[in-house]
Amino acid sequence: MNKQFLDGLALTPHDVLLIDHNENHDLSTPDITAMLAHWTQPVLYNDTMATEVSLQQGNPEFGRALAGQLLALAGPEQAF
């Protein structure tokens, strides 16, 4: 993720920004931090390691929980 990506995304209709945080990638650059601080849509951070562990352990509830969080942020009118 970089400023150019977020600039383009800001012009694209979306309901929720899902950021899959990976310890190997720094999201704390001043440009990105400032943009996310003023982001008008809901932002959900997901921990990459938790996702990886749940997939390795075959935990189907993790996917359901993540989907539930996304739907809650998007609002009931976005439910399918």
JORAHU-V670832 format. One record per pair of residues at least 4 apart in sequence whose C-alpha atoms are under 8 Angstrom apart, sorted by the first residue. I is the first residue (numbers start at 1). GAP is how many residues later the second one is. Records with the same first field share a line. If there is no record, write none. Layout:
BEGIN
I = GAP / GAP
END
This chain:
BEGIN
1 = 4 / 5 / 26
2 = 4 / 30
3 = 4 / 28 / 29 / 32
4 = 4
5 = 4
6 = 4 / 26 / 29
7 = 4
8 = 4
9 = 4
14 = 27
15 = 26 / 27 / 58 / 59
16 = 25 / 26 / 27 / 28 / 54 / 57 / 58
17 = 24 / 25 / 26 / 27
18 = 25 / 26 / 27 / 28
19 = 24 / 25 / 26 / 27
20 = 25 / 26 / 27 / 28
21 = 4 / 24 / 25 / 26 / 27
22 = 4 / 25 / 26 / 27
27 = 5 / 6
28 = 4 / 5
29 = 4
30 = 4
31 = 4
32 = 4
33 = 4
34 = 4
35 = 4
39 = 4
42 = 31 / 32
44 = 26
46 = 5
47 = 4
48 = 4
49 = 4
50 = 4
51 = 4 / 11
52 = 4
53 = 4
54 = 4 / 5 / 6 / 8
55 = 4 / 5
59 = 4
60 = 4
61 = 4
62 = 4
63 = 4
64 = 4
65 = 4
66 = 4
67 = 4
68 = 4
69 = 4
70 = 4
71 = 4 / 5 / 7 / 8
72 = 4
74 = 4
75 = 4
END
